[in-house]
Amino acid sequence: MLAQRECSLGFLLQCLKDIENHEAVDFLTAAVGQIVITAQPQPQLVPEGATVALSCMANGPPDLGFQWFKGKEEVPGGNTRELVLINVTEAQQGHYICRVNHGENCLFSKWAHVRLAKSSNTISETSNCLFQSASGLQVIYQPKPQTLSEGDRLHLECFAEANPPPQFMWYHNRKPIPMATKCSLTVSCVTTADRGMYRCRAYNLYHEMWSEEVYVDVGPNSLCGPTWNVESEEPSRQLSTFYATDKVALLIGNMNYLHHRQLRAPMADVHELTNLLRQLDFKVVSLLDLNWQEMHSAVTEFLLLLDRGVYALLYFAGHGYENFGNSFMVPIDAPASYTSENCLWVQGVLKRMQERETGLNVFLLDMCRKRNLNDAIIPKLGPLKVTANTVFGYATCVDAEAYEVNKDDLSNGIFMSFLKKRLMEDEKVTVMLDRVAEDMGQCKITRGRQALELLSNLSERRALTDHILNSDCPVTTSARNLQWAIAHVLPECHVLQFECGVKVQLGFAAEFSNIMIIYTCILEKPNEIVSCSAQLSDFPEDVEIDLKHTNEESLQEAESLLFTAESLPESKLPKLYTRLRALQQLKKELRFTVCLHYQYSNLDEDVQERQTISVGKPLVSKLNLHEPRRQPNSMTSSFDYNLVAEGASFTEVSSFAGTSSGSSSTLWSFDSEQRDKSTHPPSAQVNFPEENLESDESQANLTSKSLPNSFRFSNMKNFYSL
């Protein structure tokens, strides 16, 4: 399998180390009998008559053999890890090397040059070479700061001289890196998890010295990969089937708005779409209730997963609006009178996706497209590339609203109710969405109010069901897989032993990429204990949790309406469930207390024992979405908004044509009447829809996804828009 994927053993070991799978690393290293030199012999400059110690440290199979050489000649007695030269004379000057062997396999160390500092030039030579005696240590080469892209190779070096020779330990963000004990640090394939501050500690028996602390930045870039479709051996012929080098989806559902109407459907919509896309081999990141910073950071991390030939899908369910052909997704912390500066700009995301040379860009926007009278700002985008691979599926038409059905807590939006029935069809994306539009046209409760609008310039028959053909560049593929995996790592199962003899198991499951379920169960208890339960408490303040719904006996009581007990490992033992939300806000490791309540058969009092446990940063919290991201220099920042002069228009993007209801001009340009409005912006106000609709008794139990404080239907219940 390694040969088929063009993956070296060293690269596999590095990937296992990056995800901290130490058990697999140890097993694989022992199984193949690989010899690894962990500490190289260092060059020495010593006065005549001094004692020199050269050391070579290595890991590998048991019973490793060592042999030292001076030039091509074996050093008598030099068959240990350390070579000691006593009363060094001029004849002992030269280059030394150590051979580490096991059976027929062997590995040579680096050369170490031993020189004498003669009395005539001791001062000058030792000054030039930064010679230090046994009482000191000197770093002679510092690591350098670097700016890399995901998939690049990171190499840092730190050289030091001392007698005895120094040892090394590398630190990342002030935490030691396991197994990083050489004078150089190499990471074959970096991801955003590798960015941060690096420093090296050099030390011996007498002293230690730290290198300079340097910053390594890891950002997005287009990496090597295959062409978008597979070519046969004859360059002039192409296979009719299209392939993706990978499939990646970012799903965002905003429900619990701080200053606007609460929504109900996005949670169920994101859950439904996640399950369907996973069946199509998409790497899915599903997030609920993001603020402005978190949405921008999530998109930046999403872009890091994209590369040449990747199918990219972005889905958003929540409040939204559209001005002058520009669509905006509203975060949960948007103020009452928000503008584009408070939202996420869809067309800005498209431009950044194009820079990744993706094979297919699909936007599914389940939001209203009413005009925001409070916003007269038009962001500067610049010309989009003519890639002929972009599809916009809007849940509703321009200047219209999208709706959700309020049947129960698990209701879908109108758009998702029909989309989920067609998404798995093996058809061109536009054909599939056209069929969804036809189905929505038969819906009586939204007829005349909501209709899917499809805008596309897709020139090839690309479908969401297309198979994945891995890139010719295994480093790129592995970097993308690792980057996605980092955001979906759950804590390992914990078994806690209490003094009373009770064993408690802690399990973890992911409901969404930023929502986690913790369940506890009693594995063992002494016979003299008649009852006991393990409850969780003392969670960090930056994690959202409803204390009234912690330690519940069912997932439904813990407010997990979509997750089922069947998704957890089978066990007949009773469990208590706790649901943690907003993990993207977690700034430090997740720490909480397990409180064991138990009662002995001969006592009436309830006894308690407590243990505090840390489970690291689970799921998406590792990405630190609450922190600002570095913006690419090759384009205008999506946060940089400027008013377009009167008479301007988006002619550079007018090449996109609608393939379904509506016209492309409504999305990509604006008419003279709109320009007049943009140059004379209205006074600040809450974002009302521009029109109210008349009543219609056939429309019931719908919710609109705009902000309709003055929007109401007579004789209608629970009819709101996004």
TIMARFI-326799 format. One record per residue (C-alpha): z, x, y; residue in one letter. Coordinates in steps of 0.2 Angstrom, whole numbers, padded with zeros to 4 digits, always signed. Layout:
% TIMARFI-326799
ZXYA ...
This chain:
% TIMARFI-326799
+0000+0000+0000M +0004+0014+0012L -0014+0022+0009A -0022+0005+0011Q -0014+0003+0028R -0017+0021+0033E +0002+0023+0035C +0010+0039+0032S +0027+0041+0024L +0034+0049+0040G +0029+0034+0050F +0036+0022+0038L +0053+0031+0038L +0052+0031+0057Q +0050+0012+0058C +0064+0009+0046L +0075+0020+0057K +0070+0010+0072D +0076-0006+0065I +0092+0003+0059E +0089+0000+0040N +0099+0015+0035H +0100+0009+0017E +0081+0009+0015A +0080+0026+0024V +0092+0034+0012D +0085+0026-0003F +0067+0031+0001L +0072+0049+0007T +0081+0052-0010A +0067+0044-0020A +0053+0055-0014V +0064+0070-0013G +0058+0074+0005Q +0065+0090+0013I +0070+0088+0031V +0076+0102+0042I +0089+0095+0054T +0094+0111+0063A +0082+0125+0067Q +0088+0144+0068P +0088+0149+0087Q +0082+0164+0096P +0095+0177+0100Q +0097+0191+0113L +0113+0201+0109V +0120+0218+0113P +0118+0232+0101E +0132+0232+0088G +0136+0214+0090A +0136+0201+0076T +0122+0188+0075V +0123+0171+0065A +0106+0162+0061L +0108+0145+0054S +0096+0133+0046C +0102+0115+0041M +0092+0104+0030A +0094+0087+0021N +0085+0082+0005G +0088+0082-0014P +0104+0090-0021P +0104+0108-0025D +0093+0114-0010L +0089+0132-0011G +0088+0144+0005F +0079+0161+0007Q +0078+0171+0023W +0064+0182+0028F +0062+0195+0041K +0043+0195+0044G +0036+0195+0026K +0050+0203+0018E +0065+0194+0010E +0082+0198+0017V +0094+0205+0004P +0108+0192+0001G +0100+0180+0013G +0101+0165+0001N +0112+0153+0010T +0111+0141+0025R +0118+0154+0037E +0112+0172+0039L +0125+0184+0046V +0119+0201+0053L +0134+0213+0057I +0132+0227+0069N +0115+0224+0074V +0104+0239+0076T +0086+0241+0083E +0080+0241+0065A +0086+0223+0063Q +0076+0217+0078Q +0062+0205+0074G +0057+0188+0068H +0067+0178+0055Y +0062+0163+0046I +0071+0152+0032C +0062+0144+0017R +0071+0128+0011V +0065+0124-0007N +0068+0112-0021H +0058+0115-0037G +0040+0118-0032E +0043+0109-0015N +0047+0120+0000C +0048+0119+0019L +0049+0133+0031F +0060+0133+0047S +0054+0139+0064K +0054+0157+0068W +0069+0164+0077A +0067+0180+0087H +0082+0192+0087V +0081+0205+0101R +0093+0219+0107L +0099+0219+0126A +0099+0238+0129K +0111+0246+0141S +0098+0251+0153S +0092+0234+0157N +0105+0223+0150T +0109+0215+0167I +0091+0210+0171S +0086+0205+0154E +0101+0195+0150T +0098+0187+0167S +0080+0183+0164N +0084+0176+0146C +0099+0167+0151L +0109+0176+0138F +0127+0170+0135Q +0140+0178+0124S +0150+0169+0111A +0161+0161+0125S +0147+0152+0133G +0132+0141+0131L +0116+0138+0141Q +0103+0124+0141V +0086+0134+0145I +0074+0119+0144Y +0078+0101+0150Q +0070+0085+0143P +0057+0077+0155K +0056+0059+0161P +0041+0049+0154Q +0032+0033+0157T +0024+0027+0141L +0016+0011+0134S +0021+0002+0118E +0014+0011+0103G +0014+0028+0111D +0023+0043+0104R +0039+0049+0113L +0044+0067+0112H +0059+0075+0121L +0065+0093+0119E +0081+0102+0124C +0082+0120+0120F +0099+0130+0122A +0105+0147+0118E +0122+0152+0112A +0131+0163+0099N +0135+0155+0087P +0119+0145+0088P +0121+0127+0096P +0120+0111+0087Q +0112+0095+0095F +0115+0077+0097M +0104+0065+0106W +0110+0049+0116Y +0101+0034+0121H +0109+0024+0135N +0125+0034+0131R +0125+0029+0113K +0122+0042+0100P +0106+0041+0090I +0109+0041+0071P +0101+0057+0063M +0095+0064+0080A +0102+0081+0078T +0088+0092+0082K +0083+0101+0098C +0069+0089+0099S +0068+0070+0098L +0052+0061+0092T +0049+0042+0091V +0031+0040+0083S +0029+0022+0090C +0039+0016+0104V +0043-0002+0109T +0052-0009+0124T +0068-0007+0114A +0066+0012+0117D +0066+0012+0135R +0081+0018+0144G +0091+0034+0148M +0091+0049+0136Y +0102+0064+0136R +0106+0078+0124C +0122+0086+0120R +0122+0105+0114A +0138+0112+0107Y +0145+0125+0096N +0163+0130+0090L +0168+0135+0108Y +0159+0125+0121H +0147+0110+0124E +0134+0107+0137M +0124+0091+0142W +0106+0091+0147S +0100+0082+0162E +0099+0063+0159E +0081+0057+0160V +0073+0039+0160Y +0060+0034+0148V +0050+0019+0154D +0040+0009+0141V +0028-0004+0148G +0012-0014+0143P -0005-0006+0140N -0020-0009+0130S -0020+0001+0114L -0033+0006+0102C -0039-0008+0090G -0054-0015+0082P -0068-0026+0090T -0064-0044+0091W -0075-0049+0076N -0078-0040+0060V -0095-0031+0058E -0104-0027+0042S -0109-0010+0037E -0125-0013+0047E -0122-0013+0065P -0135-0026+0069S -0127-0039+0057R -0111-0048+0060Q -0101-0059+0049L -0101-0078+0054S -0082-0078+0052T -0071-0073+0066F -0054-0064+0064Y -0039-0061+0075A -0030-0044+0075T -0014-0054+0076D -0008-0071+0082K +0006-0072+0095V +0013-0088+0103A +0026-0090+0117L +0034-0108+0117L +0045-0113+0132I +0053-0130+0133G +0064-0134+0149N +0075-0149+0148M +0092-0147+0157N +0086-0145+0175Y +0100-0141+0188L +0092-0151+0203H +0079-0162+0194H +0078-0176+0181R +0084-0171+0164Q +0071-0171+0150L +0073-0175+0131R +0056-0171+0122A +0054-0153+0125P +0066-0148+0112M +0058-0158+0098A +0041-0153+0105D +0044-0134+0104V +0052-0137+0087H +0037-0146+0080E +0025-0133+0087L +0035-0119+0081T +0034-0125+0063N +0015-0128+0063L +0011-0112+0071L +0021-0102+0059R +0011-0110+0045Q -0005-0103+0054L +0003-0085+0053D +0008-0085+0072F +0022-0074+0078K +0032-0087+0087V +0044-0085+0101V +0053-0101+0105S +0064-0103+0120L +0073-0117+0128L +0080-0119+0146D +0074-0104+0155L +0078-0100+0174N +0065-0091+0185W +0070-0074+0181Q +0070-0077+0162E +0053-0086+0162M +0045-0071+0171H +0053-0059+0159S +0049-0069+0144A +0030-0069+0149V +0031-0050+0152T +0038-0047+0134E +0025-0059+0127F +0011-0048+0135L +0018-0033+0126L +0014-0042+0110L -0004-0044+0115L -0018-0032+0112D -0037-0031+0109R -0042-0045+0098G -0025-0054+0097V -0025-0073+0098Y -0013-0078+0112A -0005-0095+0114L +0006-0101+0128L +0014-0118+0127Y +0025-0126+0141F +0034-0142+0141A +0044-0147+0156G +0042-0151+0175H +0026-0145+0183G +0013-0147+0197Y -0004-0142+0202E -0010-0137+0220N -0028-0132+0224F -0032-0129+0206G -0017-0118+0203N -0004-0124+0190S +0014-0120+0191F +0028-0122+0178M +0045-0126+0185V +0061-0117+0179P +0077-0125+0176I +0085-0117+0192D +0071-0123+0204A +0078-0130+0220P +0076-0148+0225A +0062-0143+0237S +0053-0130+0227Y +0037-0121+0231T +0026-0109+0220S +0038-0095+0224E +0051-0104+0214N +0039-0107+0199C +0029-0097+0186L +0010-0097+0190W -0001-0101+0176V -0017-0093+0182Q -0007-0077+0186G -0002-0076+0168V -0020-0078+0162L -0026-0063+0172K -0012-0052+0164R -0018-0059+0147M -0036-0054+0151Q -0030-0036+0154E -0024-0035+0137R -0041-0038+0130E -0036-0053+0119T -0048-0061+0107G -0043-0079+0112L -0032-0086+0126N -0025-0104+0123V -0014-0113+0136F -0006-0130+0131L +0003-0137+0146L +0013-0152+0143D +0018-0156+0161M +0013-0166+0176C -0001-0161+0188R +0004-0171+0203K +0002-0162+0220R +0017-0154+0227N +0017-0159+0246L +0031-0147+0249N +0020-0132+0244D +0006-0126+0255A +0006-0108+0248I -0010-0102+0239I -0007-0087+0228P -0019-0073+0229K -0026-0070+0212L -0042-0059+0213G -0057-0062+0202P -0054-0066+0184L -0064-0057+0170K -0078-0067+0162V -0071-0066+0145T -0078-0082+0138A -0062-0084+0127N -0050-0095+0137T -0045-0113+0133V -0034-0125+0144F -0027-0140+0136G -0018-0151+0149Y -0007-0165+0143A -0014-0175+0158T -0028-0175+0171C -0027-0168+0189V -0016-0178+0200D -0008-0187+0185A +0008-0187+0176E +0013-0183+0158A +0025-0194+0148Y +0038-0193+0134E +0044-0208+0123V +0062-0211+0124N +0065-0218+0106K +0080-0207+0101D +0086-0190+0103D +0072-0183+0093L +0057-0191+0102S +0041-0181+0106N +0031-0181+0122G +0015-0191+0121I +0004-0175+0120F +0014-0167+0106M +0014-0184+0096S -0005-0183+0095F -0007-0164+0095L +0004-0161+0079K -0008-0172+0069K -0023-0161+0073R -0017-0143+0076L -0019-0138+0057M -0037-0143+0057E -0050-0129+0053D -0060-0132+0068E -0065-0123+0084K -0050-0125+0096V -0060-0136+0109T -0066-0147+0095V -0048-0150+0089M -0042-0153+0106L -0057-0165+0109D -0051-0175+0094R -0033-0175+0101V -0040-0182+0117A -0049-0196+0108E -0033-0201+0099D -0023-0201+0115M -0036-0213+0122G -0031-0226+0109Q -0013-0226+0115C -0010-0242+0123K +0006-0237+0132I -0002-0223+0142T -0019-0230+0143R -0025-0228+0162G -0010-0217+0165R -0012-0201+0154Q -0027-0193+0147A -0029-0175+0140L -0040-0164+0150E -0049-0149+0141L -0055-0135+0152L -0064-0121+0142S -0076-0107+0143N -0075-0102+0124L -0092-0097+0119S -0088-0093+0100E -0081-0104+0086R -0064-0097+0086R -0050-0108+0078A -0031-0107+0077L -0034-0106+0058T -0044-0090+0059D -0037-0076+0047H -0029-0060+0053I -0038-0044+0050L -0026-0030+0055N -0031-0017+0068S -0039+0000+0063D -0024+0007+0073C -0009+0005+0061P +0002+0012+0075V -0003-0002+0087T +0000-0015+0073T +0017-0008+0068S +0022-0007+0086A +0018-0026+0089R +0027-0031+0073N +0042-0021+0077L +0042-0028+0095Q +0042-0046+0089W +0055-0042+0075A +0067-0035+0088I +0069-0052+0096A +0072-0061+0080H +0085-0050+0071V +0101-0061+0066L +0118-0053+0063P +0121-0048+0045E +0133-0060+0035C +0151-0055+0037H +0165-0057+0024V +0182-0056+0033L +0198-0052+0022Q +0214-0059+0030F +0232-0053+0026E +0236-0069+0017C +0223-0066+0004G +0210-0078+0011V +0192-0073+0012K +0181-0080+0025V +0162-0079+0026Q +0152-0079+0042L +0134-0084+0042G +0120-0085+0055F +0104-0095+0057A +0091-0096+0071A +0087-0113+0077E +0076-0106+0092F +0073-0089+0097S +0088-0091+0110N +0099-0103+0100I +0109-0098+0085M +0120-0107+0073I +0136-0099+0066I +0144-0106+0051Y +0160-0102+0042T +0166-0106+0025C +0181-0101+0014I +0176-0090-0001L +0193-0087-0009E +0211-0093-0006K +0227-0090-0015P +0234-0104-0026N +0250-0106-0015E +0239-0110+0000I +0235-0129+0000V +0223-0130+0015S +0215-0118+0027C +0200-0118+0039S +0192-0104+0049A +0188-0109+0067Q +0178-0099+0080L +0184-0096+0098S +0185-0084+0113D +0166-0083+0116F +0158-0074+0131P +0156-0083+0147E +0138-0080+0148D +0134-0089+0132V +0132-0108+0134E +0143-0118+0121I +0151-0135+0122D +0169-0132+0116L +0170-0151+0111K +0156-0148+0098H +0162-0131+0090T +0168-0129+0073N +0161-0146+0067E +0159-0152+0049E +0140-0156+0051S +0126-0149+0061L +0123-0165+0070Q +0141-0165+0076E +0138-0148+0083A +0123-0155+0093E +0110-0147+0081S +0098-0162+0080L +0083-0152+0073L +0091-0139+0061F +0096-0145+0044T +0108-0138+0031A +0094-0136+0019E +0088-0122+0030S +0104-0112+0026L +0108-0102+0010P +0113-0114-0004E +0132-0116-0006S +0143-0130-0012K +0157-0124-0001L +0162-0134+0015P +0156-0126+0031K +0160-0127+0049L +0146-0126+0062Y +0145-0119+0080T +0129-0119+0090R +0127-0106+0103L +0114-0109+0117R +0106-0098+0130A +0107-0081+0121L +0095-0074+0133Q +0109-0074+0146Q +0120-0063+0135L +0123-0046+0144K +0135-0037+0131K +0137-0038+0113E +0142-0055+0106L +0161-0055+0102R +0172-0069+0097F +0188-0073+0087T +0189-0080+0070V +0206-0090+0069C +0212-0094+0052L +0223-0109+0050H +0232-0111+0034Y +0247-0120+0026Q +0258-0115+0011Y +0263-0128-0002S +0281-0126+0002N +0280-0125+0021L +0276-0139+0033D +0271-0127+0048E +0253-0122+0051D +0251-0103+0050V +0238-0093+0060Q +0229-0076+0058E +0216-0070+0070R +0202-0057+0069Q +0190-0052+0083T +0173-0048+0078I +0157-0041+0086S +0140-0045+0080V +0129-0035+0092G +0115-0044+0102K +0107-0057+0091P +0089-0064+0093L +0081-0063+0110V +0097-0057+0119S +0091-0039+0114K +0077-0041+0126L +0088-0044+0141N +0077-0057+0149L +0090-0059+0163H +0084-0042+0170E +0069-0040+0181P +0053-0032+0174R +0042-0019+0180R +0026-0026+0186Q +0009-0019+0182P +0000-0009+0196N -0017-0014+0191S -0015-0032+0198M -0007-0041+0212T +0010-0046+0207S +0012-0064+0202S +0027-0065+0214F +0016-0060+0229D +0010-0076+0237Y -0001-0077+0253N -0009-0092+0262L -0028-0092+0260V -0037-0093+0277A -0045-0110+0282E -0062-0112+0273G -0058-0100+0258A -0060-0106+0241S -0058-0099+0223F -0077-0096+0220T -0074-0081+0209E -0066-0092+0195V -0078-0107+0197S -0088-0101+0182S -0075-0110+0170F -0082-0127+0166A -0073-0142+0159G -0078-0148+0142T -0069-0164+0142S -0063-0177+0154S -0062-0171+0172G -0072-0158+0180S -0070-0139+0183S -0070-0141+0201S -0054-0150+0201T -0045-0135+0193L -0054-0120+0200W -0058-0125+0218S -0052-0136+0232F -0062-0147+0244D -0062-0147+0263S -0049-0161+0264E -0037-0151+0253Q -0040-0136+0265R -0035-0146+0280D -0019-0151+0271K -0015-0133+0267S -0017-0127+0285T -0006-0141+0291H +0008-0141+0278P +0020-0156+0278P +0038-0155+0283S +0050-0150+0269A +0054-0164+0257Q +0059-0167+0239V +0044-0166+0228N +0039-0185+0226F +0023-0190+0217P +0010-0195+0230E +0008-0212+0223E +0018-0226+0215N +0011-0236+0200L +0011-0254+0198E +0021-0262+0185S +0014-0265+0167D +0024-0273+0154E +0015-0265+0140S +0021-0248+0145Q +0039-0246+0138A +0051-0232+0134N +0041-0219+0143L +0047-0204+0154T +0037-0195+0166S +0037-0176+0169K +0036-0176+0188S +0051-0179+0199L +0050-0197+0203P +0065-0201+0214N +0055-0215+0222S +0044-0218+0207F +0048-0233+0197R +0040-0247+0186F +0046-0264+0188S +0051-0273+0171N +0051-0256+0162M +0065-0246+0154K +0067-0227+0153N +0049-0224+0160F +0049-0207+0168Y +0037-0192+0171S +0039-0174+0169L 
